[in-house]
């Protein structure tokens, strides 16, 4: 049984490595932006996480900081070039972009390159009304009967915030999977579906689904744990902090509510310095309180994702 399993199943380690640079969310990619850092788990690795760190640092020359296990992808139709079943163990890592990696085909990409419909910082993107909604309406019309069509309509409305439903940024993965089911992303066409595809960079294998899983996890996590700290430089302005949270959440935040809640939670402290080289009045520099970090890691902390007004 064990020998058969080892011959027919391989374990792959995949990293979703996120940074925020100049107020934009970034993901580290390989193969010219078409894949995530990945490699097989080997018996020489003392653990899955150690193996993942080894592969990422070998492929990208980029060290990892905060890491947590994300999800294990083990669908039956996941296989490699020789037909062996592949199980992918994915990890979410948070870091700060270190500039050029020095490795060909490895680099940082804006994560909205892969999911352009997810960026609502300046309001709902035009592509929702121009491309996605009509394509989903066509998919609904293709349902076999009225009951199936009604079920599809309900899913579309709830997932994409249509017909009076509100947009929920945490449902990023559900939106991608719905578009996949409707055959509207290039990855679905690899399985024989022929509907017109939507804007958004495709990735090899199911790496865009893995990326969506990591993005959704992080969007949910910033609401109850101060993990955004891992993405910030040692000193920053409150505006830089707000822009980082907005970049990850994909929507605007109310400036005064954001600052009030950050101060109420006592998460940051002034450094005594001022930001230089920026237009307008110099802004105070802050840093995260490390003792609060330890407390919040246990008790949880809610960042203020209040709606923009």
N, C-alpha and C positions, 0 to 999 in steps of 0.2 A: 504493500500500500504506500509506504513512504517513498520507495524508489519510483513508483509510478507518478506520485505527486511531484517529486523533484524534477522528473523528466518533462512533465506536461504543464507545469505552472512555474512562472518566474515572478519575482517581487521587484518592483521598480519604486524608487524613491523620488518624489517630485517636490520641489520647493516653490512656494509662492512668496517671493521676497519683495516687500513693499517699502517704499520710502516716500517722503513728501519733499519736493524740491521747488523752491520759489513759489510755494502755494499750489503746486500741482501734484496729483498722486501718480506715482511711478511704480513700475514693476520691472524686475530684472528678467531678461529673456535671453534665449540662445537661438541659434539658427536664424539670425537676421530678424528677430522679433516674432518668429513663428512657433516657438516652443518655450517651455519653462525649463529651468535647470533640472536635470533628471539623470538617473543612472541606476544600475541594478544593485540590489543589496547583496553583499558578499559575506561569506562566512568569516572573513578576517575582521569585519566590522564588529565592534563589541556591542553595538546596539543599533536599532534602526535610525535613531537620531544622529548617532555618531557617523553612520554611513552616509546619511543625507548631508551632514556638514562637510564630510570629506569630498563628496561629489561636487557640491556647490563651489567649494573653495578651489578645487582642481579645475573645474570648467570655467569659472568666472574670475578667479583670483580675488574674490570678494569675501571677507570674513563675515560670519553671521553673529548677530547679537541675540535678541529675544527670539525664541522659537517655541511653538506649541504644535502638537499634532493636530491636523485638520480633519482628515477623513480618509477612509480606505475605499478605493474604487475597485469593485470586483465583479462588474457586470459580466455575464456569460459571453457576450460578443466582443470582449476586449482580448485581442490576441496580437502577437508580433508577426514578423514577416514569414516565419516558418510555421505559424499556426499554433504555437504554444500559448496557453492562456496566461494573461498578464494581470497581476494584482498590483495596483499603485497605492502606496502609502504616502499621503501628501502632508506637508507641513507648511504652516504660516510663519514667516519670519518678518520682523520689523527692524529696520536699520536706517541709516542715513546714507544717501548716495555719495559715493566716493569719487565721482568723476569717471574718466575713461577706465575701463577694466583692463586694457592692454591685451585683450584676447579678441581675435577676429570673430565676427558673428555674434558677439555677446555685448549686450548693452541695455540701457534703461529705456523704457517706453512709457508714454502716458497711458494709463489704464483705460481712459475713455476712447483710445484708438480702437479698442476691442469691443467696447460697449457704449457707443456714442449716445444712445437713447437714455443713458443713466445720468447724464450731467444736466441737472436742473438748477444750477447755481444762478443762472440768468433767466430762469423760467423754463417751462416745458420746451424742449427742442422741437424745431419745426418738423423734423423727420417723423415724429410720432403721428402727427395729423396727415403728413404728406405721403408717408410710406408704410408705417407699421399698421395704423388703424385700417386703411383700405385692404392691406394684405390679409389681416386677421378677419376682416369682414368676409372676404372671399373664402377663407378657410371655413368660417362658420357656415356659409352657404353650401359648402360641400358635404355637410353632415348628412347622414343617411336618412334621418327623419326629424320631425319637429322637436321631439324630446332631446335628441342628441344636439341639435342646433341650439336649443335653449341652455343646455348644460355648457356648451362651448362659449356661448355669449356671456354667461355668468362668470366663467373662469377668466375670460378676456377682460371683462369690466373690473373685476376685483384685482386682477394681477397688474393691469396697466392703468388703473385709476380712471376708467372711462364711465360715462353715463351716470355721473354723480358720485362715483366712488372716489376715495382719496388715494393719492399716490403714496405708496409705502416704500421708502428707499431700501428697507431690509429685504424686500422680495425680489432682489436682483437675480438670484439663482432661479426662482420660479419663472421669471420672465424669460430668461434664456432658454429654459427647458420647454416652455410653451412655444417659443419661436422655433425650437428644434422640432418639436412634435408636429408643428404646422409646416415643416419643411422650408422655413424661411431663412435659414443660415447655411452657409456652404458646407459645414460639417454634416448636415442632414443629407445633402446631395450625394455624399460619398456612399450613402446607403440606398441610393436609387430614387430618392424623392426629387421632383423636378420643378417645384414652385420657384418663382423668382426670388433671389436672395436679397437681403437687406444690407445697407452699409454697415461696416464694422469688419476689422481685420480678423480673418480666420486663423486658427492655429492647428498644428499637427495633432493627430490622434484626438483625444478628448481634453487637451490641455486648456482650451477656453472654458470648458465646463469646470475644470479644477480651479482655474483663475476665478470664475464667478463664485465658486464656493468660498474661496478665500476672501474675496471682496465682501460678500454677504456676511461672513463671520465677523470681519473687522467692523463693518458698518453697525452691526448689532452690538459688538463689544464696546465700542467707544461710548455707548450710552450708559454703561454701568461699571466699566473699569477704566482707569486713566491710562490706557495703553498708548494714547497719543504721545505721552511723554517720551516713549522710545523713539519717536520720529522727529523730535525737536532738537535743535542745537542746545548747548549748555545754557545760553542766554538768548532771550527772544522778547519781542514786544507782544502785547496782548492781541494786536491786530494780526501778527504772524501766527499766533496760536489759533485765532478764530479762522483764518484762511486755511490752515491745515485741517481743522475739523470740517469746514465746509467742503474742502476738496475730497475728503474721504466720504462724507455723507452725500455729496452730490446735490446739495441745496444750500440756499442762503440762510443765515441766522440773524436774529435780531441783535444788533450790536450791544445795546445797553443791557438787555437781559443776559446775554452771554457773559459780559464782564461782571454783572452783579452776582450771578451764580458761581462763577469761578472764584470770586472773592469770598462769597459765603462759605464755600467748601474749604477755603483756606488751603488751596492746593499749591499756590505760588507765593513767592516773596520777592520783593524788589532787591536788585543787586546794588543799587546806588549809581549805576551807570545809565547813560543815555544812548539811544541809537544814533549813529552818525551816517552821513552820506545819503540821507533820504530827504525828499522834498517836504517842505512845510515844517511845522514845529517838531523839534526832537521828541521822541517818545521814550518813556521809561523802559528799562530792560528788566526782565523778570527771569527767575529760574524756578524749577519745581522743588518743593521741599522734600528732601529724601526721607525724612521721618514720616511724612504724610504718605509718601509712596508705599512704604511698608504697611502702614495702617490700612490704606485704601485697597491694597492687594488682598487683604483678608476680608474687609467689610464691604468692599465694592464702592464705587463712586459713580455718580450720574453726571455726565456732561450735558450742558444745556442745549439740546437740539430744538430750540424754539423756532417756530415758523417766522420767516422774514415778513416784515410788514412795511 
